[in-house]
């Protein structure tokens, strides 16, 4: 039977990779919407209507900020759940 430390490490590693993959999946899911907002903003700049251009710019930056925040949180959680040097040294002694 697995020792409690190794079971805890396995759960921690699964959660760690799960958070990272969920963050990347969320960003990839939002990418087409982000791309469409960018294209709409660039298209409205050529048209010359400032109010429409500002609206599309706001949509683009809101989507970009949301994607960046989600990715940053998932990377921070991945880093925080990484095994510490102390636990790696303890595992090497066994």
C-alpha positions as CSV (number, residue, x, y, z in Angstrom):
1,X,0.0,0.0,0.0
2,X,1.2,3.5,-0.7
3,X,2.6,5.6,2.0
4,X,0.6,8.7,3.1
5,X,3.4,11.1,1.9
6,X,3.5,9.6,-1.6
7,X,-0.3,9.6,-1.8
8,X,-0.4,13.3,-0.8
9,X,2.3,14.0,-3.4
10,X,0.3,12.3,-6.1
11,X,-2.8,14.2,-5.3
12,X,-0.8,17.4,-5.2
13,X,0.8,16.7,-8.5
14,X,-2.6,15.9,-10.1
15,X,-4.1,19.2,-8.8
16,X,-1.0,21.1,-9.9
17,X,-1.2,19.9,-13.5
18,X,-5.0,20.1,-13.5
19,X,-4.9,23.8,-12.6
20,X,-2.3,24.5,-15.3
21,X,-4.2,22.6,-18.0
22,X,-7.5,24.2,-17.0
23,X,-5.9,27.6,-17.2
24,X,-4.4,26.9,-20.6
25,X,-7.7,25.4,-21.8
26,X,-9.6,28.5,-20.7
27,X,-7.2,30.8,-22.5
28,X,-7.4,28.7,-25.7
29,X,-11.2,28.7,-25.5
30,X,-11.1,32.5,-25.2
31,X,-8.6,33.1,-28.1
32,X,-11.1,33.1,-31.0
33,X,-13.2,35.7,-29.2
34,X,-10.1,37.7,-28.5
35,X,-9.0,37.5,-32.2
36,X,-12.5,38.6,-33.4
37,X,-12.4,41.6,-31.0
38,X,-9.0,42.5,-32.4
39,X,-10.1,42.2,-36.0
40,X,-13.3,44.2,-35.3
41,X,-11.2,47.0,-33.6
42,X,-8.8,47.1,-36.5
43,X,-11.7,47.2,-39.0
44,X,-13.4,50.0,-37.2
45,X,-10.2,52.1,-37.2
46,X,-10.3,52.0,-41.0
47,X,-14.0,53.1,-41.0
48,X,-13.2,56.2,-38.9
49,X,-16.0,55.9,-36.4
50,X,-14.4,56.7,-33.0
51,X,-17.2,55.5,-30.8
52,X,-17.4,52.1,-32.4
53,X,-13.6,51.9,-32.4
54,X,-13.5,52.6,-28.6
55,X,-16.1,49.9,-28.0
56,X,-14.2,47.3,-29.9
57,X,-11.0,48.4,-28.2
58,X,-12.7,47.9,-24.8
59,X,-13.9,44.4,-25.8
60,X,-10.4,43.5,-26.9
61,X,-8.6,44.7,-23.8
62,X,-11.2,43.2,-21.5
63,X,-10.8,39.8,-23.2
64,X,-7.0,40.1,-23.2
65,X,-7.0,41.0,-19.5
66,X,-9.3,38.1,-18.6
67,X,-7.2,35.6,-20.5
68,X,-4.0,37.0,-18.9
69,X,-5.4,36.9,-15.4
70,X,-6.6,33.3,-15.8
71,X,-3.2,32.2,-17.2
72,X,-1.4,34.1,-14.4
73,X,-3.5,32.4,-11.7
74,X,-3.0,29.0,-13.1
75,X,0.8,29.5,-13.4
76,X,1.0,30.8,-9.8
77,X,-1.0,27.8,-8.5
78,X,1.2,25.5,-10.5
79,X,4.3,27.1,-8.9
80,X,2.8,27.1,-5.4
81,X,1.8,23.4,-5.5
82,X,5.3,22.3,-6.7
83,X,7.2,20.1,-4.3
84,X,9.5,21.9,-1.9
85,X,13.2,21.2,-1.8
86,X,12.7,19.9,1.8
87,X,10.2,17.2,0.7
88,X,12.4,16.2,-2.2
89,X,15.4,15.7,0.1
90,X,13.3,13.8,2.5
91,X,12.1,11.5,-0.3
92,X,15.7,10.9,-1.5
93,X,16.7,9.6,2.0
94,X,14.1,6.8,2.0
